[in-house]
Amino acid sequence: MTLLLDVVRTKKQKNDFVNLPFEIYRNDTYWVPPIKIDELKSIDSDRNPAMRFCDAEFWVAYCNHKPVGRIGAIINHKYNEKVGEKLGRFSKLEFFDDGEVFQLLMDKAVAWMKEKGMSKVHGPLGFTNFDNQGLLIEGFDFLPSVASVYHYPYYQKHIEAYGFEKEIDWVEFRLRIGPKNIEKANRGSELLKKRFGFELVSFTKNSDIIPHAATVFNILNQAFAKLPYVTPFDKEMWNMYVKKYFKAINPKYVYFVKKDEQILGFVVTVPSCSEAMQKANGRLFPFGFYYLMKAMKHPKVIDFFLSAVIPEYEHQGVAVMLYAAVQNQMLKDGIDTIETTGIFETNHHAISNWKNFDHIQHKRRRCFIKII
């Protein structure tokens, strides 16, 4: 077998890079394809504002001119300044089950990071914590949310054989709501309104949410500041994510809590688009957009996409009000299932909240690390 490794430069190489997972997971029941145009933008320095503070390179491995693997290497300089370490990230790793292919890819990425002066490599990670993070190591027979990941079990085998060790895990839950959950949440919400003067803010149109983007990302920057892999979002970054994700938001599942006109926290939950994304198969047109719009209007499952509270209010029950509002809307729409996104296994407070529901902890993904 003759393997060649090309750094991604040409239009063909970019398309090969983006299209490879569609071959690896072809007809897989559980893989949720991304939108190809978004993937192309993410590896384009002219269209990804994260490239202003990150160095990045991407490669495709070929066997007999056929793509058989891909990898990216990222150095997030803002994050390294934050933690005071020289860390490189491997990213977007995909490959058919072949040790030689994996070795070629990882050797190249690690060598590039060593040349840049890095002393450790961890991943899979993206440019920011809004990109796909972690390797799926449990839950291969569950459909992931659009904010999660999917991999085959052999990925972990090759990564560990290379000498990577666990850095941290994310865990994901499936929750079922019922009358007891809703009643308890509503009681708590009413008490908080009376005790602290909190108010709930709801929306009917996406255009009413967009003016609050700066406030949302300011709260995110405060709430997530101490979390692993996180760097602050600036205006260019949040504008990119608003354009990318707001098309998948149903405004009736977005809520803020405020006091004296100050927004204290928010929750963005979205109708599950996983099945719609499978039908779209990487393309919004001609039919992908239709599938997504249908999923948003007639959801069967709600994905708990994003929530944050200003740190000084995080123990005053703001989240209780937000969760109560989501559950009441779900009850109106006849929905009883929530998929959470990844929560760090060390976030015991959030995990204890989910365990108040009828729940299963069904998925786990891992970030690995290695000294180089």
N, C-alpha and C positions, 0 to 999 in steps of 0.2 A: 504494500500500500504506500503510495507516494502522497505525502501531505504537503500542502503549501499554505502559508499564512500571509494574508494581505492586510495591510493597514487600510482602514476605510477612508477612501477619498472620492472615488467616482460615484456617479449616480447608480451604476449597476451594483457596486459594492454596498452602497447604502441600502438599496432595495434587497440585496441578498441578506444583509444583516437583519433587516426588519422582517423579512419573509421566512427566515429559518424556523422560528417557533411554530409557524403554521404547518410546516412539514413534520416537525418532531411530534406535535400533538394532533396531527390530522385525525379527525373523527373521534377524538377522545371525548368521553362523556362529561368530564369535569373541567377541562380547560376552558377558560373564558378569554377569548382573543381581545387584544387591545385594538384601538383604532389606528390603522397604519399611518395615517398622516400625522397623528400625535407622536408616534414613535420616531418618525423621520425628523420632526421638529426637535425632539429631545436630544438628538445626536448632531444637530446643526448649530455651530457656534453663532451663526447670525440670527437664529430664531430661539435660542434657549438663553435667557438672561443669566442663568446660573453660571454660564461660562465666563462671566465677568470676574468671578472670584474662585473659579475652579479650573484646574488643568484637567484635560481628559483626552483619551485616545481609545479607539475602538478597532477591533480586528475580526476578520472572518477566516476560518480554516476551510480549505477546500481539499477534496479527494477526487481526482479525475474530473476537475472543474465543477464539482458539485459541492455546495456549501454543506459542511457537516458539523460546524461548531462556531460559536462567536463568544466574545468577551469584551468588556469595557474596563478601563482603569481610570479612576477619578482621584484627584487630590483636591479636597475642599479646604482651601487655605483659611477661610473664616472659622471653620470648625477646629482646625489644628491650632489656631491662635487661641480659641476658647479653652481648649483642654491642655494646651502646652505640650503636645506630642506631635511626632511626625508620622501621620497615619495616611496610608493609601487605601482606596476602596476598590474592590473588584465589583463589577456591575454587569447586569444584563447577560449573565452567563447562561448559555443554552448549548447543548451538544447531544448528539446521539451517544448511546452507551458504549464508549470506546476509550480505554485508558490512555492510549497514545494521543488521541485528539485532545482530551482534557489536559494532559501533560503539556502539550504544545501551547495551548491557550494560556494556561496558568503561568507557565514559565515566562512567556512573553510579557504578560501583564505585570508579574512580579519584577522582572528585569527592568521594565520601564519605570516602575515606582522606585526601585533602588537607585536607578540613575538620577532620579529627581530628589534623592536624599531621604527617602522615607525609611523608617526603621521597623514598621509594622504594617501588615495588610489585614483589613477586615472586610466582611461582606457576607452575602450580597447586599449592597447599599446603592442608593442613587445619589443624585446631586443634593437633594434635600429629603426631609422626612415625608414629603408629599409624593415622592416617587416610590416605586415598589421596593420594599425592604424585606430581607430575610429569605431563608430557604425553607420550604415546607418540609417538615420531618414527621408530622402526624396529621391524619385527616385526609388521606388520599382519596377517600370515597365520599367526599362531600363537595358540593359545588361552592367555590369561593365567591365572595363578594367582589365587585369591581375594584375595591380598594385593597384586596388581598392578593395572594400569589398562589401559583400551582406549579409543582415540579414532580418529576418521577422519583421514586425512592433511590435510584442509583446515583443521583446527584450527591447525596450525603455521603455515600460510600467513597466516591472519588475525592471529595473535598477532605474528608477525614484522613484518607490514605496519604494525602499530600502533606499532612502535618498540621492542618488547622484544628483548633479546639474551640469549644463553645465560649462565646463572649456573653450573650444574653439571649433569652427567648421572649417572643411574643405569644400570648395565648388568645384564642378566639372562642366565643360562646354563641350558642343558639338559645334564645330565650323564648318562652311562651308566656304571654300575659293572660290574666284571667280576672274575674271580678274582685278577688281579694287584693291583687296587686294594684288595680286601678283605684279601689276604695281607699287603700292605705296611702297611695300617692296623692290622691285628692285631699284627704284629711291633712296631710303634711303641707300641701301647697297652700291651703286656706289659712293654716296657722302661721305660715311664714309671711303671707300677705298682711295679716293683722299685726304680727309682732314687729316686723321690720319695714313694713310699707313697700314691699317688693311688688312690682307690676309685671304682668306678662304681656309681651308684644308678639302679635301674630301677623301673617302676611297673606295676601291673596294674589299678588303679582310679583314675578321675579324683578321687574323694574323697580319695585319698592325696596328690595333688599340691596341692590347694587350700590346705592349711595352710602350704605353702611360698611362697605368693604374695608375701608381704612380702619374703622373701629374694630371690626372682626379680627383683622390681622394684628392689630395692636394688642388685643386681648390674647391672641395666640402667642405672640412673642413673649408676653409676660408669663402666661401659664406654662409654656413649654420650655422656658429658658434653661432649666436644669436637666432636661431629659437628654439621654444619649442621642447623638447623631443630628441634633437640632442646631440650626443657626437662624438668626432673625430674618424674617421676610421683609424686604424693602418694597417700594412701590412698584418697581418693574416686575418683581416676582409675583406679587399678589395680583397684578393686572393679568399676568399670564394664566394664573390658576383660576381667576374669575372667568376668563374666556373659555378655559378648558372644561371646567366643571359645572358652570351655571346652567349649561344646556341639559344637565342631568338632574336638576333640582325641581321638585314639586314644592311651590312656596308654602302650601298648607302644612308641610312637615318641617318648617323652619321656625324657630322661636327664639326670642330674646327675653331676658329678665332685666328690668331696669329699676333704679331707685333715684328719685329726684332728677330725672332725665339723664342719668348716667347709666350706660349699659354695663351690666356686671358680668354677664355670661350669655352664651348662646348654645344652641344645638342645631346641627344640620343633619337630618336623617333623610334618606332618599329611598324611593321605591326601588326594589332590587331590579337591576338591569342585566343581571348575569345571563339569563336565558336569552334576552333580547340581543345582547352582545354576541352570543354564540350564533344566533341567526344572522346578524349583520356580517359576521366573519371578517372583521377588520375594516369594513367600508361603511360610511354613512349613506352613500348614494349608490344605486337608486333606491334601495329598500331599507337600509340600516336605520335611517332616521325614523321611518315609519314604525319599525319594531321598538325603538327606544321610546317614542312618544306613546305608543300603546302601553308599554310597561309602566310608564310614569302615571298614566291616567287610570290604569286598572291593576294596581299592585297586589301581589299575593304575599310578599315578604317585604319588610322594611329593613334597610341596611343602616346601622348606626354609624354614620359616616364621620362626624366630627363634632366635638364639644369642648368648650373651654370656659373657665371662670377666672376672673381676676383673683390672684392669689389671696388677697386679704379677705375675700368673701367665700373661698372654696369650702370652708367648714360651717357656713351659715345656711346651707340648705338650698342654694340657688339651683343646684343640679336636680334636686327633688322636684322643684316647680317645672323645670324643663322636661324631665322624664314624664311627669304627670300629663303635661300638655300633649306630648307625643302619643302616650297611651290612649288618651281620650279621642284623639283623631283616628288612631287605629281602630278603636271600638266603633266609631261612626262608619268607618269604611269596611268593617267586617274582617279585619286583619288581626291575627294573633301571634305572629312570629317575627322576631327581630334577630338579625345577624349582626354581631358586633364586629368591629375591626380589631386589629391586633392591639392588645394591651400588654405592656411589659409585665413579666411574671412577678416583678418586684413591686408592682402597683397594687398593694394589698387592699387599699381603700376602694378602688374601682372594682376589683374582683369581688370584694365582699358585697358590693351593691348588686352585681349580677347574680350572686348566689341567693339573693332574696326572691328570685324568680324560679319558676320551673325551668331548669336549664340543663344543658350539657356543655362541657368544655371539649370541643370536638376537633379543634385544629391547633397546631403549634408550629411556629416557624422560628428559625434560629439565625442569629448573626454569628459568624465564625471569626477567629482572629489567629494570626500567626506572626511571630517575629521573623524578620528576613535579614 
